[in-house]
Amino acid sequence: MGRLFGTDGVRGRANVDLTPELALAVAVAAAHTLAESDRSHPPLAVVGRDPRASGEMLEAAVVAGLTSAGANVVRVGVLPTPAVAYLTAEAKADLGVMLSASHNPMPDNGIKLFAAGGHKLPDDIEIQIEGAVEANATTAWDRPVGAGIGRVHDLLDGADHYVQHLIGTVPHRLDGIKVVVDCANGAAADVAPVAYREAGAEVIAINAEPDGLNINDECGSNHTDALRAAVVEHGAHLGIAHDGDADRCVAVNADGDEVDGDQIMAILALAMRDAGTLTEDTLVATVMSNLGLRLAMSAEGIRLIETKVGDRYVLEELRASGLALGGEQSGHIVMPAYATTGDGVLTGLHLMSRMAATGRSLAELAAVVNRLPQVLINVPVGDRTVGAGAPAVLAEVERAEAELGETGRVLLRPSGTEPLVRVMVEAATQQVAQEVAERIAAEVRAASPTA
């Protein structure tokens, strides 16, 4: 069996790659791996989903798997991923399950797992779960019967608990701020507008009518054109875009210019440093963050620690070092004092709070980061490993690095969730970055063409 888990859970095309049978098997394996076997009462699991149509089918399979393994289930319905993590911790559950493919298109879906406390799983636990899936497929496991079978309960006010938690974290109210929020027709549709309004902002919500089929459809954090236009049209101070499961936040300033995760991290890092809450004056980011962030943080006396790509690795470093802020350029921002995972709505609240507290526009605050031109090309491939590791590809990368010297960099990595190789190049000019990236991308395509 190949690896089930990518950089953010199990993901694939719903009912093709990610079938109900696989979802049930993963749920059983997760219950066996994450639930404590010596407890005097049945293990407890929290299950949530985004509004994808396939989530209804996969939720039924996951709940069946968990209860067949003897776990009681609290079903929380459509909520953001960070809300499920929060409720897993609040309920003192043994595990949490979120059904979502995040920013991916609607036909995809995924299974994200949380351990007790609402924490994402380290690699070794994922490997154990994969092993249990394989073992259970070939060997009958002991099934509980009668009263040993798990029960299912619905939590109807989970969103209210989550919103009140978020509001309680805001250091400065948002009165006077007008914001357009793009909910990606996803899990943020009900939660984000309410949270921002209750914190004091005037809110205009767009793409907030999920129908199960329109999630991430030309909207949300990966498609900000509609948000940019709406911010300018309504004369808003900013716009905020979430992805399908609302663990991301990117922003748009009053002029309609995008403010990415790197800039948001810099704004929050300075706010926390000024408040004395930025532990060791240190920020954690991934290798994908722009060189401009590194230079800006250095100029401000803030240390930057780099991790592999994926907010789980940011989280691991934050927990291991006891640090207070980290994230990704894509808009996954983690604030461990308030959340166990990336939380887009929490990020939006704290970003606007900084604006309200300083009286400065988002454009002014974001100007602390002078982003170097960056080009990212996602190259479809037949085999991610071959596409990223072929000798001709590596030779072209080496040539590019010598050419760029200290004025840029190259990052080549296979996607953890899609049949893609990501080619990222930073350079002194946009033209140079584009040319170098296209050269490398051509070699990747040649090394591993799609069928």
C-alpha positions in Angstrom: 0.0 0.0 0.0 1.3 3.5 -0.9 1.2 6.4 1.5 -2.3 7.5 2.2 -1.4 10.8 3.9 -0.1 13.8 2.0 0.9 17.1 3.5 -2.6 17.7 4.9 -4.4 14.4 5.5 -5.9 11.9 3.0 -7.1 13.6 -0.1 -8.4 12.7 -3.6 -11.3 12.7 -6.0 -14.4 11.8 -4.0 -15.8 8.4 -4.8 -12.9 7.6 -7.1 -9.7 7.9 -5.0 -11.4 8.7 -1.7 -14.2 6.2 -1.5 -16.6 5.5 1.3 -14.9 2.2 1.8 -11.5 3.9 2.3 -13.1 6.6 4.6 -14.6 3.9 6.8 -11.2 2.0 6.9 -9.3 5.2 7.9 -11.9 5.9 10.6 -11.6 2.5 12.1 -7.7 2.6 12.0 -7.7 6.1 13.5 -10.0 5.0 16.3 -7.7 2.1 17.1 -4.6 4.2 16.9 -5.6 7.4 18.6 -8.1 6.2 21.3 -6.8 5.1 24.6 -7.4 1.4 25.1 -7.3 1.4 28.9 -10.1 3.9 29.5 -13.1 3.0 31.5 -15.5 4.6 29.0 -15.7 4.5 25.2 -13.5 6.8 23.2 -15.0 10.0 21.8 -14.6 11.5 18.3 -15.7 14.8 16.9 -16.7 14.8 13.2 -17.2 17.9 11.0 -17.1 18.7 7.3 -17.2 21.5 4.7 -20.3 21.8 2.5 -19.1 19.7 -0.4 -21.8 17.4 -1.6 -19.5 14.4 -1.2 -19.0 15.3 2.4 -22.5 13.9 3.3 -21.5 10.5 1.9 -18.0 10.5 3.5 -19.4 11.7 6.8 -21.7 8.7 6.9 -18.8 6.3 6.2 -16.6 7.9 8.8 -19.2 7.8 11.5 -20.0 4.2 10.6 -16.3 3.3 10.9 -15.8 5.1 14.2 -18.9 3.7 15.9 -18.1 0.2 14.6 -14.8 0.5 16.4 -16.6 1.4 19.6 -16.2 5.2 19.5 -19.0 7.6 20.4 -19.3 10.4 17.8 -20.3 14.0 18.2 -21.3 15.2 14.8 -20.9 19.0 14.5 -21.9 19.5 10.8 -20.5 22.1 8.5 -17.8 24.1 10.3 -14.3 25.3 9.5 -11.4 23.0 10.1 -10.1 25.0 13.0 -13.5 24.9 14.6 -13.4 21.1 14.5 -10.0 21.2 16.1 -11.2 23.6 18.8 -14.3 21.5 19.6 -12.1 18.4 19.7 -10.1 20.0 22.4 -13.1 21.5 24.3 -14.9 18.2 24.3 -11.7 16.4 25.6 -12.3 14.0 22.7 -9.8 11.3 21.7 -9.8 12.4 18.1 -11.3 14.7 15.6 -12.1 14.2 11.9 -12.6 17.0 9.4 -13.9 16.1 5.9 -12.5 18.7 3.5 -10.2 19.2 0.6 -9.5 22.7 1.7 -8.8 24.9 -1.4 -9.1 22.1 -3.9 -12.0 22.0 -6.4 -15.4 20.5 -5.5 -14.9 17.0 -6.9 -12.1 16.4 -4.5 -12.5 15.7 -0.8 -10.2 14.8 2.1 -9.9 13.4 5.6 -8.0 15.5 8.2 -7.4 13.9 11.5 -6.7 15.5 14.9 -5.4 13.8 18.0 -6.6 14.6 21.5 -6.3 18.4 22.2 -7.1 19.2 18.6 -3.5 18.7 17.3 -2.5 17.6 13.8 -0.8 14.2 13.6 3.0 13.8 13.4 4.4 11.5 10.6 4.9 8.5 12.9 1.2 8.4 13.9 0.1 8.7 10.3 2.3 5.8 9.5 0.7 3.8 12.3 -2.8 4.6 10.9 -1.7 3.5 7.4 -0.4 0.3 8.9 -3.7 -0.3 10.7 -5.6 0.3 7.5 -3.6 -2.3 5.7 -3.7 -4.8 8.6 -7.5 -4.5 9.0 -7.9 -5.1 5.2 -6.3 -8.5 5.5 -7.1 -9.6 9.1 -10.4 -9.5 10.9 -10.3 -7.1 13.8 -12.3 -7.5 17.0 -15.6 -5.7 16.6 -17.7 -4.6 19.6 -21.2 -5.8 19.8 -24.4 -4.8 21.6 -23.7 -1.9 24.0 -20.1 -1.8 22.9 -21.1 -0.2 19.5 -20.6 3.6 19.5 -23.4 6.1 19.6 -23.9 9.3 17.6 -25.0 12.7 18.9 -25.4 16.0 17.1 -23.9 19.2 18.5 -26.2 22.0 17.3 -24.4 25.1 18.8 -20.8 24.3 17.9 -20.6 27.4 15.7 -21.7 29.6 18.5 -19.1 28.2 20.9 -16.4 28.7 18.3 -17.3 32.3 17.4 -17.4 33.3 21.1 -13.9 31.8 21.5 -12.7 33.8 18.6 -14.2 37.0 19.8 -12.5 36.5 23.2 -9.1 36.6 21.6 -9.3 40.0 19.9 -7.0 42.6 21.5 -8.8 45.6 20.0 -12.3 45.9 18.7 -12.9 46.5 15.0 -15.3 49.4 15.2 -15.0 51.7 12.2 -13.6 49.0 9.8 -15.5 48.1 6.7 -14.5 44.7 5.3 -15.6 42.5 2.4 -15.3 38.8 3.2 -15.1 36.1 0.5 -16.3 32.9 2.2 -15.4 30.7 -0.9 -18.9 29.2 -0.7 -17.4 27.0 2.0 -17.3 26.3 5.7 -16.8 30.0 6.6 -20.1 31.1 5.1 -22.0 31.3 8.4 -19.1 31.7 10.8 -16.8 34.4 9.4 -19.4 37.2 8.8 -20.9 36.7 12.3 -17.5 36.7 14.0 -16.4 39.9 12.2 -19.6 41.7 12.9 -19.6 40.7 16.6 -16.1 42.1 16.8 -17.3 45.4 15.6 -16.7 45.5 11.9 -19.1 46.5 9.1 -19.3 43.3 7.0 -20.2 42.7 3.4 -20.2 38.9 2.6 -19.7 37.5 -0.9 -19.7 33.9 -2.0 -21.5 33.0 1.2 -24.2 30.7 -0.3 -22.8 27.2 -0.5 -24.9 24.7 -2.3 -22.5 21.7 -2.1 -21.3 22.2 -5.6 -19.9 25.8 -5.7 -17.2 25.6 -3.1 -13.9 27.3 -4.2 -15.5 27.9 -7.7 -13.6 31.0 -8.9 -13.8 32.4 -5.4 -12.0 32.3 -2.1 -8.3 32.6 -1.3 -7.1 31.2 -4.6 -9.3 33.4 -6.8 -9.4 37.0 -5.4 -10.6 38.9 -8.5 -14.2 39.1 -7.3 -13.0 40.2 -3.8 -10.7 42.9 -5.3 -13.5 44.3 -7.3 -16.0 44.2 -4.4 -13.5 46.0 -2.1 -13.1 48.9 -4.5 -16.9 49.0 -5.4 -17.9 49.2 -1.7 -15.1 51.5 -0.6 -14.1 49.0 2.0 -11.0 49.3 4.1 -10.0 45.8 3.2 -11.1 42.4 1.9 -10.5 39.0 3.4 -10.6 35.7 1.5 -10.9 32.3 3.1 -10.6 28.9 1.4 -13.1 26.1 1.5 -12.5 25.0 5.0 -11.5 28.4 6.3 -8.0 27.5 7.6 -6.5 30.1 5.3 -6.7 33.9 5.2 -5.4 36.2 2.5 -6.3 39.9 2.3 -6.8 42.7 -0.2 -6.1 46.4 0.7 -8.4 49.3 -0.1 -6.9 49.7 -3.6 -7.6 46.1 -4.4 -4.0 44.9 -4.1 -3.5 41.4 -2.6 -1.8 41.0 0.8 -0.5 37.5 1.1 0.3 35.3 4.1 3.9 36.5 4.3 2.8 40.1 4.8 0.1 39.1 7.2 2.6 37.2 9.3 4.9 40.3 9.3 2.0 42.5 10.5 1.0 40.2 13.2 4.7 39.6 14.3 5.2 43.3 14.8 1.9 43.6 16.6 2.8 40.8 19.0 6.3 42.0 19.5 5.0 45.4 20.5 2.6 43.8 22.9 5.3 41.6 24.3 3.6 38.3 23.2 6.0 37.3 20.4 7.9 34.6 22.2 11.7 35.0 21.8 10.9 37.6 19.1 10.7 34.6 16.7 8.5 33.8 13.7 8.2 30.4 12.1 7.6 30.2 8.3 8.2 27.6 5.6 10.8 27.6 2.9 8.2 28.9 0.5 8.1 32.3 2.2 9.4 35.2 0.1 12.9 36.5 0.7 11.3 39.8 1.4 9.8 38.4 4.6 13.2 37.3 5.8 14.8 40.6 5.1 11.9 42.5 6.8 12.0 40.4 9.9 15.8 40.8 10.1 15.6 44.5 9.9 13.0 44.5 12.8 15.2 42.3 15.0 12.9 39.3 14.6 14.4 35.9 14.1 12.9 33.7 11.4 12.9 29.8 11.6 12.2 27.9 8.4 10.4 24.5 8.1 9.3 22.2 5.4 6.1 23.2 3.4 2.9 22.4 5.3 1.3 24.1 8.3 1.7 20.8 10.2 5.5 21.4 10.2 5.1 24.9 11.3 2.9 23.6 14.1 5.5 21.1 15.1 8.2 23.7 15.4 5.9 26.1 17.3 5.0 23.4 19.8 8.6 22.0 20.1 10.1 25.5 20.7 7.2 27.0 22.6 6.8 29.9 20.1 3.8 32.1 19.4 3.4 32.7 15.7 4.0 31.0 12.4 2.5 30.3 9.1 2.7 30.0 5.3 2.7 32.4 2.4 -0.6 30.7 1.3 -2.4 32.2 4.3 -2.2 29.4 6.9 -1.4 31.4 10.0 -1.0 29.7 13.4 -1.3 31.4 16.8 -0.9 28.6 19.3 -2.2 30.8 22.2 -5.6 30.6 20.6 -5.7 27.7 18.1 -4.1 24.3 17.6 -4.0 24.7 13.8 -4.2 27.4 11.1 -7.3 29.5 11.5 -8.3 31.9 8.8 -11.1 33.7 10.7 -8.8 34.1 13.8 -6.2 35.6 11.5 -8.6 38.0 9.9 -9.8 39.2 13.3 -6.2 39.9 14.5 -5.2 41.6 11.2 -8.2 44.0 11.5 -7.5 44.5 15.2 -4.0 45.7 14.3 -5.5 48.1 11.8 -8.0 49.4 14.3 -5.4 49.8 17.1 -2.9 51.7 14.9 -5.2 53.6 12.7 -3.1 52.6 9.8 -4.3 51.2 6.5 -3.6 47.7 5.4 -1.4 49.0 2.6 0.7 50.9 5.1 1.1 47.9 7.5 1.9 45.5 4.7 4.6 47.8 3.3 7.0 46.4 5.9 7.6 43.5 3.5 9.2 44.4 0.2 8.4 41.2 -1.8 10.9 40.0 -4.3 9.4 39.0 -7.6 8.3 35.4 -7.3 7.0 33.0 -9.9 5.3 29.7 -9.0 4.5 27.2 -11.7 2.5 24.1 -10.8 3.5 21.5 -13.4 1.2 18.5 -13.9 3.2 15.3 -14.0 2.7 11.6 -14.4 5.0 10.9 -11.4 5.8 13.5 -8.8 9.1 11.8 -7.7 10.4 11.4 -11.2 9.4 15.0 -12.2 11.2 16.5 -9.2 14.3 14.2 -9.2 15.3 13.6 -12.8 18.9 14.3 -13.5 18.1 16.8 -16.3 15.8 18.7 -13.9 18.4 18.8 -11.1 21.0 20.0 -13.6 18.7 22.8 -14.7 18.1 23.8 -11.0 21.8 23.9 -10.4 22.4 26.1 -13.4 19.6 28.4 -12.3 21.0 28.7 -8.8 24.4 29.6 -10.1 22.8 32.2 -12.4 20.8 33.9 -9.6 23.5 33.8 -7.0 22.6 35.9 -3.9 19.8 37.8 -5.8 17.3 35.0 -5.8 16.6 31.3 -5.1 14.9 28.2 -6.6 12.6 25.8 -4.7 11.4 22.6 -6.4 9.1 20.3 -4.6 6.4 17.7 -5.4 2.9 18.5 -4.2 1.8 16.4 -1.2 -1.8 16.2 -2.3 -1.9 16.6 -6.1 0.0 15.1 -9.2 2.0 18.3 -9.5 5.6 19.5 -9.1 5.8 23.0 -7.8 8.6 25.2 -9.3 9.2 28.4 -7.4 11.7 31.0 -8.4 12.6 34.4 -6.8 14.8 36.9 -8.6 15.7 40.6 -8.7 13.2 41.1 -11.6 9.9 39.5 -12.6 11.3 38.8 -16.1 14.2 36.8 -14.8 12.1 34.9 -12.3 9.6 34.0 -15.1 12.3 32.9 -17.5 14.1 30.7 -15.0 10.9 29.1 -13.7 9.7 28.3 -17.3 13.1 26.7 -18.1 12.9 24.4 -15.1 9.2 23.7 -15.6 9.9 22.6 -19.2 12.5 20.1 -17.9 10.0 18.8 -15.3 7.4 18.2 -18.0 9.8 16.4 -20.2 11.0 14.2 -17.4 7.5 13.1 -16.4 4.8 13.8 -18.9 1.1 13.3 -18.1 -0.8 10.5 -19.8 
